[in-house]
Amino acid sequence: MSIKDFTPDLPTLLEDFELRLREVVRSEVEFVRLIEEDLVTAGGKRVRPRLVFLASNALGGVPHAMELALAVELLHSASLLHDDLVDDAETRRGKEAAFRKYGNAVSVLSGDYLLSRLMALLAQTGRMELVAMFAETARQLSEAEVLQFQVAALHDYSLENYERIIDGKTASVMRVACEGAAVLGDAPPAEREALARFGSLYGQAFQMRDDYLDLMGTAEVLGKPAGGDVREGKVTLITLRLLEAYPEEVGAIFKRRAAEPGDIARLQELAVLSGADLEVINAIAARVEQAIAALRVLPHSPYRDELESLAKRELVRIK
């Protein structure tokens, strides 16, 4: 199921967003320009800007929504540049990862360039509270990424660590996209809390779905071989359940990072046999329902409906 817009002004807002994004990241340095063309202006679902625009309009419209949408996307894009480097990724969005084409230094410094543009955008809003929120989000994102490597290195697998990782690396950015709109619109505390809670829960469901598909999806759907997380020693909800159910066999597969032929297929088989696959799907569904429930504080509108639809799509994409 593709993302379709049920609010007639959203496509126009997203078109304007793409034009502004190109202006914001434009550089006279060729390598910076090439990287930004590969990653930032290469399209994608633009889920985070969508959240900003929908949350803003659900509140009746707020000032500087465009600047917030751009800032959120730049934070996300900068993190992707850095993540691909530390993950030693081959590709990003079906293309060769930036650091493989241009080198580590250029990739990292281009990520820093995006962060500088982000700070300029936040300054345009004139809201110091928003600056503080982005600083906190960047802290959570960075710590979660480091924690993910720590867990893999020390084999410190636990549900608590997994929840901390997905909340920091994904949900925190979704949260600032939604709550940031409430800050710009001086929304009542209940509505601000509702949007912050929706962003968190939706972001968690979003990452849980990605993690599920990393093991249970097909190469055709993923655009890469399944089991990438296991090969990197990254624990997810479904592999946590498998480690609990089959500690010796699954533990051995994790220890060797699924290096033997058939390891990933065996994990997929065990997930179905144990019911871990259905358990994770139900966990994602519960998170989606909680996200939707949080929105009921907001007045009913097509924008609130669209936020609900975004959350529901996480369940559709599993199938």
Secondary structure per residue as TSV (DSSP state, phi and psi in degrees):
chain	resnum	aa	ss	phi	psi
A	1	M	-	360.0	122.7
A	2	S	-	-86.1	163.2
A	3	I	-	-79.1	119.2
A	4	K	-	-119.1	150.4
A	5	D	-	-97.5	128.2
A	6	F	S	-99.9	-5.0
A	7	T	S	-108.3	120.9
A	8	P	T	-63.1	-25.0
A	9	D	T	-87.3	-12.3
A	10	L	H	-64.1	-43.8
A	11	P	H	-57.8	-38.6
A	12	T	H	-66.1	-41.9
A	13	L	H	-61.8	-40.7
A	14	L	H	-70.6	-33.3
A	15	E	H	-65.0	-44.9
A	16	D	H	-62.3	-37.0
A	17	F	H	-59.7	-45.3
A	18	E	H	-62.4	-39.9
A	19	L	H	-65.3	-45.2
A	20	R	H	-65.9	-36.8
A	21	L	H	-61.2	-43.5
A	22	R	H	-62.2	-38.5
A	23	E	H	-66.2	-42.9
A	24	V	H	-67.2	-38.2
A	25	V	H	-94.2	0.4
A	26	R	-	-59.7	136.1
A	27	S	-	-140.5	151.1
A	28	E	S	-84.4	-9.8
A	29	V	S	-85.0	123.1
A	30	E	H	-61.6	-45.4
A	31	F	H	-63.5	-39.2
A	32	V	H	-62.2	-44.8
A	33	R	H	-61.9	-41.9
A	34	L	H	-65.8	-41.2
A	35	I	H	-65.2	-43.4
A	36	E	H	-66.1	-34.8
A	37	E	H	-66.1	-37.6
A	38	D	H	-67.4	-43.2
A	39	L	T	-104.4	-59.0
A	40	V	T	-72.3	-44.1
A	41	T	T	-100.1	17.5
A	42	A	S	-85.8	5.7
A	43	G	-	90.9	-141.5
A	44	G	-	108.8	-179.2
A	45	K	-	-75.6	-20.9
A	46	R	-	54.5	45.9
A	47	V	H	-61.5	-42.8
A	48	R	H	-67.8	-45.2
A	49	P	H	-61.0	-36.5
A	50	R	H	-57.2	-44.4
A	51	L	H	-59.3	-43.0
A	52	V	H	-60.7	-50.9
A	53	F	H	-65.7	-40.1
A	54	L	H	-69.8	-42.8
A	55	A	H	-63.6	-41.8
A	56	S	H	-60.5	-46.5
A	57	N	H	-74.5	-27.0
A	58	A	H	-64.0	-23.7
A	59	L	T	-93.3	4.5
A	60	G	T	94.2	8.5
A	61	G	-	97.9	134.6
A	62	V	-	-133.9	153.8
A	63	P	T	-71.0	150.6
A	64	H	T	63.1	27.7
A	65	A	H	-63.1	-37.9
A	66	M	H	-63.6	-43.4
A	67	E	H	-62.7	-38.8
A	68	L	H	-64.9	-44.6
A	69	A	H	-60.9	-42.5
A	70	L	H	-65.6	-43.3
A	71	A	H	-62.7	-42.4
A	72	V	H	-63.8	-43.5
A	73	E	H	-66.7	-37.2
A	74	L	H	-67.7	-38.2
A	75	L	H	-61.4	-45.4
A	76	H	H	-61.5	-46.1
A	77	S	H	-66.1	-40.2
A	78	A	H	-62.1	-40.0
A	79	S	H	-66.1	-33.7
A	80	L	H	-66.6	-41.6
A	81	L	H	-58.4	-45.9
A	82	H	H	-70.8	-40.1
A	83	D	H	-63.4	-43.1
A	84	D	H	-60.5	-35.5
A	85	L	H	-67.9	-50.5
A	86	V	H	-70.9	-27.7
A	87	D	H	-83.4	-8.0
A	88	D	T	57.1	42.7
A	89	A	-	-70.2	146.3
A	90	E	S	-83.0	-40.9
A	91	T	E	-135.6	165.0
A	92	R	E	-145.4	120.0
A	93	R	T	54.4	41.6
A	94	G	T	80.3	0.7
A	95	K	E	-118.0	161.2
A	96	E	E	-59.3	133.7
A	97	A	-	-58.3	145.7
A	98	A	H	-58.0	-42.9
A	99	F	H	-66.7	-25.0
A	100	R	H	-73.9	-28.2
A	101	K	H	-87.2	-38.2
A	102	Y	H	-115.3	-7.4
A	103	G	-	98.6	159.2
A	104	N	H	-61.6	-48.4
A	105	A	H	-61.5	-45.5
A	106	V	H	-63.3	-40.5
A	107	S	H	-64.5	-47.5
A	108	V	H	-63.7	-46.2
A	109	L	H	-68.2	-29.9
A	110	S	H	-68.6	-35.3
A	111	G	H	-62.5	-40.6
A	112	D	H	-63.1	-36.8
A	113	Y	H	-60.9	-42.5
A	114	L	H	-62.3	-39.3
A	115	L	H	-64.8	-34.2
A	116	S	H	-66.5	-37.5
A	117	R	H	-68.8	-36.7
A	118	L	H	-59.4	-45.5
A	119	M	H	-63.5	-36.8
A	120	A	H	-64.6	-38.8
A	121	L	H	-64.8	-43.6
A	122	L	H	-63.4	-36.2
A	123	A	H	-62.4	-33.5
A	124	Q	H	-65.3	-26.3
A	125	T	H	-74.6	-24.0
A	126	G	T	70.5	15.9
A	127	R	-	-112.6	102.9
A	128	M	H	-63.9	-30.1
A	129	E	H	-62.3	-37.8
A	130	L	H	-67.5	-38.8
A	131	V	H	-59.4	-44.9
A	132	A	H	-63.2	-37.9
A	133	M	H	-64.6	-40.8
A	134	F	H	-68.1	-37.3
A	135	A	H	-61.8	-42.4
A	136	E	H	-66.5	-39.3
A	137	T	H	-63.3	-43.4
A	138	A	H	-62.4	-38.1
A	139	R	H	-62.8	-48.5
A	140	Q	H	-62.1	-41.4
A	141	L	H	-62.6	-47.4
A	142	S	H	-64.5	-45.7
A	143	E	H	-63.3	-38.0
A	144	A	H	-65.3	-40.1
A	145	E	H	-64.8	-41.9
A	146	V	H	-65.6	-41.7
A	147	L	H	-59.5	-38.3
A	148	Q	H	-61.2	-40.8
A	149	F	H	-69.9	-37.7
A	150	Q	H	-62.4	-44.8
A	151	V	H	-60.9	-42.3
A	152	A	H	-66.0	-39.5
A	153	A	H	-71.5	-38.2
A	154	L	H	-98.7	-2.4
A	155	H	T	56.2	38.5
A	156	D	-	-91.7	64.5
A	157	Y	-	-82.0	124.8
A	158	S	-	-158.2	156.5
A	159	L	H	-63.7	-37.4
A	160	E	H	-60.4	-45.4
A	161	N	H	-65.2	-40.4
A	162	Y	H	-61.1	-44.8
A	163	E	H	-63.0	-39.8
A	164	R	H	-63.2	-39.1
A	165	I	H	-66.7	-50.8
A	166	I	H	-69.8	-30.1
A	167	D	I	-69.7	-39.7
A	168	G	I	-76.5	-45.3
A	169	K	I	-82.2	-23.6
A	170	T	I	-125.5	-53.8
A	171	A	I	-64.9	-32.6
A	172	S	H	-61.8	-37.6
A	173	V	H	-72.7	-39.9
A	174	M	H	-63.0	-37.8
A	175	R	H	-64.9	-45.2
A	176	V	H	-68.9	-28.1
A	177	A	H	-63.2	-42.8
A	178	C	H	-81.5	-48.3
A	179	E	H	-69.5	-31.4
A	180	G	H	-59.7	-37.3
A	181	A	H	-62.6	-39.7
A	182	A	H	-65.7	-36.9
A	183	V	H	-65.0	-45.9
A	184	L	H	-64.4	-30.4
A	185	G	T	-94.7	5.4
A	186	D	T	48.8	46.1
A	187	A	-	-67.8	152.9
A	188	P	-	-57.6	151.5
A	189	P	H	-52.5	-39.6
A	190	A	H	-65.0	-39.2
A	191	E	H	-72.8	-37.3
A	192	R	H	-62.3	-45.7
A	193	E	H	-63.3	-38.2
A	194	A	H	-62.0	-43.8
A	195	L	H	-70.3	-38.7
A	196	A	H	-62.7	-43.0
A	197	R	H	-67.4	-41.5
A	198	F	H	-60.5	-47.1
A	199	G	H	-58.7	-42.3
A	200	S	H	-63.3	-51.2
A	201	L	H	-68.6	-40.0
A	202	Y	H	-63.6	-43.6
A	203	G	H	-62.1	-38.8
A	204	Q	H	-64.9	-45.7
A	205	A	H	-62.1	-40.2
A	206	F	H	-57.9	-47.6
A	207	Q	H	-72.7	-37.5
A	208	M	H	-61.4	-38.6
A	209	R	H	-66.2	-44.2
A	210	D	H	-59.7	-42.4
A	211	D	H	-66.0	-40.4
A	212	Y	H	-60.6	-48.2
A	213	L	H	-67.7	-27.7
A	214	D	H	-58.3	-34.7
A	215	L	H	-93.6	-44.0
A	216	M	H	-96.3	-8.8
A	217	G	S	-79.2	168.7
A	218	T	-	-96.8	161.1
A	219	A	H	-61.4	-32.1
A	220	E	H	-66.2	-40.9
A	221	V	H	-72.8	-42.9
A	222	L	H	-79.7	-26.5
A	223	G	S	76.7	12.2
A	224	K	S	-162.3	165.6
A	225	P	-	-63.0	145.1
A	226	A	S	-68.3	156.9
A	227	G	-	89.8	16.6
A	228	G	H	-59.9	-38.3
A	229	D	H	-63.0	-42.0
A	230	V	H	-63.6	-41.5
A	231	R	H	-64.5	-25.3
A	232	E	T	-95.0	1.9
A	233	G	T	76.0	18.9
A	234	K	-	-90.8	125.4
A	235	V	-	-87.6	142.0
A	236	T	-	-128.7	177.3
A	237	L	H	-61.1	-42.8
A	238	I	H	-69.5	-36.6
A	239	T	H	-76.0	-27.5
A	240	L	H	-60.5	-44.9
A	241	R	H	-63.5	-37.7
A	242	L	H	-69.6	-36.5
A	243	L	H	-64.2	-34.9
A	244	E	H	-70.7	-40.9
A	245	A	H	-79.2	-35.2
A	246	Y	S	-133.6	67.7
A	247	P	H	-59.3	-39.2
A	248	E	H	-73.7	-52.4
A	249	E	H	-67.5	-49.9
A	250	V	H	-69.9	-35.8
A	251	G	H	-60.2	-39.0
A	252	A	H	-66.4	-39.5
A	253	I	H	-63.9	-41.9
A	254	F	H	-65.1	-40.0
A	255	K	H	-61.7	-36.7
A	256	R	T	-95.2	8.8
A	257	R	T	55.5	41.4
A	258	A	T	53.6	43.1
A	259	A	-	-80.5	-17.7
A	260	E	S	-92.7	146.0
A	261	P	T	-57.9	136.9
A	262	G	T	89.5	-5.4
A	263	D	H	-62.7	-47.4
A	264	I	H	-67.1	-41.7
A	265	A	H	-61.0	-36.0
A	266	R	H	-67.2	-41.9
A	267	L	H	-62.4	-40.2
A	268	Q	H	-62.9	-41.3
A	269	E	H	-63.0	-45.4
A	270	L	H	-65.2	-33.8
A	271	A	H	-63.0	-39.5
A	272	V	H	-74.3	-44.9
A	273	L	H	-60.6	-40.2
A	274	S	H	-84.2	-13.7
A	275	G	T	81.6	8.5
A	276	A	H	-62.7	-32.8
A	277	D	H	-63.2	-44.4
A	278	L	H	-70.0	-34.9
A	279	E	H	-61.9	-41.1
A	280	V	H	-70.9	-40.2
A	281	I	H	-59.2	-41.9
A	282	N	H	-65.7	-36.1
A	283	A	H	-65.8	-39.9
A	284	I	H	-65.2	-42.9
A	285	A	H	-60.2	-40.5
A	286	A	H	-64.1	-40.6
A	287	R	H	-65.7	-39.3
A	288	V	H	-63.2	-44.5
A	289	E	H	-63.3	-38.5
A	290	Q	H	-65.4	-38.7
A	291	A	H	-63.3	-44.6
A	292	I	H	-64.8	-40.9
A	293	A	H	-61.4	-35.1
A	294	A	H	-62.4	-31.1
A	295	L	G	-73.8	-13.0
A	296	R	G	-67.9	-11.9
A	297	V	G	-68.6	-29.1
A	298	L	S	-78.0	151.2
A	299	P	-	-60.1	146.1
A	300	H	-	-67.4	136.4
A	301	S	-	-162.6	164.7
A	302	P	H	-60.0	-28.0
A	303	Y	H	-72.8	-39.0
A	304	R	H	-65.2	-40.2
A	305	D	H	-60.4	-39.1
A	306	E	H	-69.7	-36.5
A	307	L	H	-60.9	-42.5
A	308	E	H	-61.6	-41.4
A	309	S	H	-64.7	-37.1
A	310	L	H	-59.0	-44.9
A	311	A	H	-64.1	-43.3
A	312	K	H	-63.1	-28.0
A	313	R	H	-66.0	-20.2
A	314	E	H	-63.5	-30.4
A	315	L	H	-78.6	-36.7
A	316	V	H	-63.7	-38.1
A	317	R	T	-72.5	-13.4
A	318	I	T	-70.6	-29.1
A	319	K	-	-90.5	360.0
